[in-house]
Amino acid sequence: MITYSKQTIDNNDILQVSKVLKSDFLTQGPKVPIFEKKICKFTSSKYCVAVNSASSGLYLACKALNLKKDDFIWTVSNSFAATANCILLSGYKVDFVDIDEDNWNLSISKLEKKLSVAKKKRKLPKAIIVVHLAGLPVDPIQLKKLSKKYKFKIIEDAAHSIGSKYYNKKVGSCKWSDICVFSFHPVKIITTAEGGCITTNNKEYFEKMILMRNNGITKNVRKFKNKNLGDWYYEQHSLGFNFRMNDLQAALGINQLKKINYFVKKRNLIALNYRKKLKNIPLNFQQVGNNFLSSYHLFIIKLKDKKKHKKLFNYLRSNKIFVNLHYLPIHLHPFYRSIGFKKKDLPISEDYSSSAISIPIYPKLSLVNQNKVIKLIFKFFKSYEK
Ligand SMILES: *Cc1c(COP(=O)(O)O)cnc(C)c1O
């Protein structure tokens, strides 16, 4: 089956995981710290915390900011539920900023307007979570400017975008942000089956997240508040949970990371092929600015005629092309409606979700299969011309 995205696993991935299976440690062994170091090196960040999912990572990021209960964090609605859930789970309040009509990421101009209104009402957010949709980064310089003016922290939900670049820096470098979170779910750029990691350059955040990942427990002698009673001794310093990544996952991650440049390059080549061959079809593509490299976790087409959306979606699915929709607006899910969000709150996000389709893109998608997708789209639109 041709899916919208999937993992690329080779024999060396399998070998590396098997080696861990035969070793002394399946979890809390040597592989996780090695993986974390390699992520730091890859992204040029100071610290990395590997976790069991990006959802866990986003939650830890929110907690690390240590805001007050009911403080606001703003984010976007055209994302996965975890992007907003982490805010509420951390005891904060959520609100949404609408997206840009051309790049489908958080709209900087709408954010600026919303901030100036919020300032008058003394309801400014303490943090913003941006999502680099499909791998395309939000402009970090413009965002940083606003964060200085309005004093909010920046969390990057980079679930789609390990390997992406802005202004020649890798996403995850945290040059213009406080904390960045990656996902290693199999549909993302590299995989650890389930898993994710957090990067930051802030030592305080790092130490908080390390503690919370492990039920608030530290075995670091230098951190003890009371007398070290012996080699069995440890202390719990905060609340936490088990958010740990295991060594099987880390071994897979280490090997996957070796291939990331190839993965991103292949995805870019496929995107280029789609853009070229589909350019005369009444579709819009995500606008990518000059200073940005997308990892192309997704290739999204947006129909100019919304009325054909469901028909094209079903047509491709009925031809065994497992397309998908990224995303149903978060604020329109029954849960978010139950806390007060409603239709027409975010017109661009809503319009986007009724016209976007993610078509297949992954490193092993052959040219034959790319062209099969392209031909089907041509055929679908041809049937309307008569
Ligand atoms: C996949 C995804 C997540 C969650 O990642 P998990 O590792 O599955 O928890 C969060 N945000 C976005 C935008 C995602 O695409």
The ligand as a Tripos MOL2 file, in Angstrom:
@<TRIPOS>MOLECULE
LIG
   15    15     1     0     0
SMALL
NO_CHARGES

@<TRIPOS>ATOM
      1 C1          3.2500   13.4400   15.8120 C.3       1 LIG1
      2 C2          3.0140   14.7590   16.4330 C.ar      1 LIG1
      3 C3          3.0290   14.9580   17.8180 C.ar      1 LIG1
      4 C4          3.0760   13.8310   18.7930 C.3       1 LIG1
      5 O1          4.1200   12.9900   18.6030 O.3       1 LIG1
      6 P1          4.1680   11.5910   19.3880 P.3       1 LIG1
      7 O2          5.6160   11.2330   19.3350 O.co2     1 LIG1
      8 O3          3.3040   10.6510   18.5910 O.co2     1 LIG1
      9 O4          3.6680   11.8030   20.7430 O.co2     1 LIG1
     10 C5          2.9230   16.2390   18.3070 C.ar      1 LIG1
     11 N1          2.7760   17.2900   17.4760 N.ar      1 LIG1
     12 C6          2.7350   17.1410   16.1520 C.ar      1 LIG1
     13 C7          2.5960   18.3550   15.3010 C.3       1 LIG1
     14 C8          2.8200   15.8700   15.5820 C.ar      1 LIG1
     15 O5          2.7370   15.7230   14.2530 O.3       1 LIG1
@<TRIPOS>BOND
     1     1     2 1
     2     2     3 ar
     3     2    14 ar
     4     3     4 1
     5     3    10 ar
     6     4     5 1
     7     5     6 1
     8     6     7 2
     9     6     8 1
    10     6     9 1
    11    10    11 ar
    12    11    12 ar
    13    12    13 1
    14    12    14 ar
    15    14    15 1
@<TRIPOS>SUBSTRUCTURE
     1 LIG1         1 GROUP 0 **** ****
